[in-house]
């Protein structure tokens, strides 16, 4: 049977399922020794804000959410040291990529990057940014597979006592 995958904007009705996915992802990261998404991050208020601002997206299969991400169209402060000259105002950033643990290994991160790139290109953006924890090997592998280039280390806002450093990447959008 061919699996039908639907793509759509996230809605308030999805929050409970998104939080459950976030928790499973956080547990998986903890098992790998990755200090990312611990202490209920991304918190429910941030996910609600993504939905309110129309920048939270998801993939569904068989009426289940299997992946979620945020796409911010515009220059993000975390990447400011990498944005200058000709690319200023022409960037988009992917955040909060979550793939439910039951659906890992089925290229959903690649689908996220492809869809985010398409939407960014449609909005006139030329570069796509993404970051992750240096120990998050599955995400690093997906980022590399999609052709992002390593930029350097950035610091993000996170709960006190947690690693704020993230590896940042970019990719020119060729669509």
C-alpha positions in Angstrom: 0.0 0.0 0.0 1.3 3.4 -0.9 1.3 5.8 2.0 -0.4 9.1 1.5 1.5 12.0 3.0 -0.3 15.3 3.5 1.4 18.6 4.1 -0.4 21.5 5.8 -0.1 24.4 8.3 -0.3 23.4 11.9 -3.4 24.4 13.8 -4.4 24.7 17.5 -6.1 21.3 17.4 -2.6 19.8 16.7 -0.9 21.1 19.9 -1.5 18.1 22.1 -0.1 15.7 19.5 2.8 18.0 18.7 3.8 18.1 22.4 3.6 14.3 22.6 5.9 14.1 19.6 8.2 16.7 21.1 8.4 14.7 24.3 9.3 11.5 22.4 11.9 13.3 20.4 13.4 14.8 23.6 13.5 11.3 25.2 15.3 10.0 22.2 17.8 12.9 22.3 18.4 12.3 26.0 19.1 8.6 25.3 21.7 9.7 22.8 23.3 12.0 25.3 22.2 15.1 23.5 21.4 18.1 25.7 18.8 19.5 23.3 15.0 19.9 23.9 15.2 18.9 27.5 13.0 20.7 30.1 10.0 20.8 27.8 11.6 22.7 24.9 10.4 23.8 22.5 7.7 24.9 25.0 4.0 24.9 24.3 3.9 28.7 24.1 6.5 28.7 21.3 4.5 26.2 19.3 1.3 28.2 19.8 3.2 31.3 18.7 4.4 29.4 15.5 0.7 28.5 14.8 -0.6 32.1 15.5 2.1 33.5 13.1 1.3 31.0 10.4 4.8 29.6 10.4 4.3 26.1 11.9 3.9 23.3 9.3 3.4 19.5 9.5 3.3 16.3 7.6 0.5 13.8 8.2 0.2 10.1 7.4 -3.0 8.1 8.1 -4.4 11.1 10.1 -1.3 11.1 12.4 1.2 13.9 12.6 4.6 12.5 11.6 6.8 15.6 11.4 6.7 19.3 12.3 8.8 22.3 11.6 8.9 26.1 11.8 9.9 28.2 8.8 10.8 31.8 9.5 11.0 34.0 6.4 13.5 36.6 7.1 16.9 37.2 8.6 17.2 35.5 12.0 19.3 37.1 14.8 21.1 33.8 15.5 22.6 33.9 12.0 23.4 37.6 11.9 27.2 37.1 11.7 26.6 35.0 8.5 24.2 37.5 6.9 25.6 40.5 5.1 25.8 42.2 1.7 23.8 40.5 -1.1 22.0 38.0 1.1 20.6 40.4 3.7 16.8 40.2 3.5 17.0 37.1 1.3 17.1 34.3 4.0 14.8 31.9 5.7 15.4 29.7 8.7 14.1 26.2 9.6 13.6 25.6 13.3 12.0 23.0 15.6 12.2 20.0 13.2 10.5 17.1 14.9 10.0 13.7 13.3 8.0 11.3 15.4 10.2 8.4 16.5 7.9 5.8 14.8 8.6 7.5 11.5 12.4 8.0 11.7 14.4 6.6 8.8 11.7 7.4 6.3 13.2 10.6 4.9 10.8 13.0 6.7 13.7 15.5 7.5 14.4 15.6 3.7 10.8 16.3 3.1 11.0 19.1 5.6 14.0 20.6 3.9 12.5 20.3 0.5 9.2 21.9 1.4 10.9 24.6 3.4 13.1 25.4 0.4 10.1 25.5 -1.9 8.2 27.9 0.4 11.3 30.1 0.9 11.9 30.3 -2.8 8.3 31.1 -3.4 8.7 34.0 -1.0 11.7 35.3 -2.9 14.4 34.0 -0.4 17.7 32.8 -1.7 19.3 31.1 1.4 18.0 28.6 3.9 19.5 28.3 7.4 19.2 25.5 10.0 21.0 24.6 13.2 21.3 21.7 15.6 23.2 20.5 18.6 26.6 19.1 17.6 25.8 15.7 19.1 22.5 15.3 17.3 23.9 12.8 14.8 20.6 11.9 13.0 19.8 15.6 12.3 23.4 16.3 11.3 23.3 13.4 8.9 20.0 14.8 7.3 21.5 18.3 7.1 24.6 16.9 5.3 22.5 14.7 3.0 20.4 17.7 1.9 23.6 19.6 0.9 23.8 22.3 3.6 27.2 23.8 4.2 28.6 24.3 7.7 28.9 27.9 8.8 30.1 27.7 12.4 28.8 27.7 16.0 26.0 30.0 17.1 24.4 30.5 20.5 20.6 30.2 21.1 18.3 31.2 23.9 17.6 28.1 26.0 17.0 27.2 29.6 19.7 28.1 32.1 22.1 25.2 32.6 21.7 23.7 29.1 24.1 23.9 26.2 23.4 27.0 24.2 25.8 26.2 21.4 24.5 24.9 18.0 26.1 24.1 14.7 24.8 26.3 12.0 24.4 25.5 8.3 23.1 27.2 5.2 22.2 26.3 1.7 21.6 28.4 -1.4 18.1 27.8 -2.7 18.2 26.7 -6.4 14.5 26.4 -7.3 
